Amino acid sequence: MVDVQHLSLNYGDLNDARSGRVPPGGVLGSDAAGVVVQAAAEGGGPAVGTRVVALTSGAFAERVAVEVSALAEVPQSVDLAEAAALPVAGIAALQALRAGGLAQGKRVLVTGASGGVGRFAVQLAAHAGAYVIASVGSLARGQDLAKAGADEVVVGLEGVHQPVDLVLDNVGGPQMVAAWELLASNGSLQSIGWTSGEPAVFQPYSTVGPPKSLASFLIGGEVGADLATLVQLVADGSLSVEIGWRGPWEQVPQAAEALIGRRVKGKAVLDLRAVAG
């Protein structure tokens, strides 16, 4: 049982609320960070008092029960508010890069690179030695992505002419179609999000030719090890967390409006406890 101190809001949470996938009276949320107040009955998990971050359904609560395999310990050197921003966005970036065959020297295109998943993907791909192209909606939204590890920062796909080996797409719509056209032979496009809300229309025969793949991405498996990896990268300075909106839990409507309006660079974090860390 975790006493929740900080939450992170994701597009998926808003989609769950609008789609009715969460029944009336159900609890939204996936990202939470806090302190263990009751250890796992079967043992093997963190002790009472341990600072943790978790990926779990129903995270938007004061206390939440979490599977031991779905959380990771957070050292004192890492802010719990930053840790709360890691689960959905960080794991999606890490697993999608892995699924797409990330390797040193590969050309990686990240669309929607100023958002939560995008920023983590840029940093993780650069950390692995890839050549990273960060695509954003405006130059203002991409100002700090070169510092985060991007070799190129472009608006849309303007100026991208050389083939890429891997695309992490967070935008969908016509831009995803254009990114597909940029894929090299044996390349992979991981479809993570669809923030454009626009349909993707492929021209006839555009999927016929050299072998390449378009994969529908979804976080899978036991995520504790991936969470631990992300926390360690933050702790050693290899991964930074950009919190573009932060406020108390009572301001969740404002956070949602900012997220939908694309006014958040990085992650939106909500505080449940007025405590440090």
Secondary structure, DSSP 4 states (H G I P E B T S, - for coil): -EEEEEEEE-HHHHHHHHHT-SPTT-----EEEEEESS--TTS-SPPTT-EEEEE-TT-SSSEE---GGGEEE--TTS-HHHHHTSHHHHHHHHHHHHHTT--TT-EEEEESTTBHHHHHHHHHHHHTT-EEEEEESSGGGGTTHHHHT-SEEEETTTT--S-EEEEEESS-HHHHHHHHHHEEEEEEEEE---TT-----PPTTTTSSS--EEEE----S--HHHHHHHHHHHHTTSS---EEEEEEGGGHHHHHHHHHTT--SBEEEEESS-S--
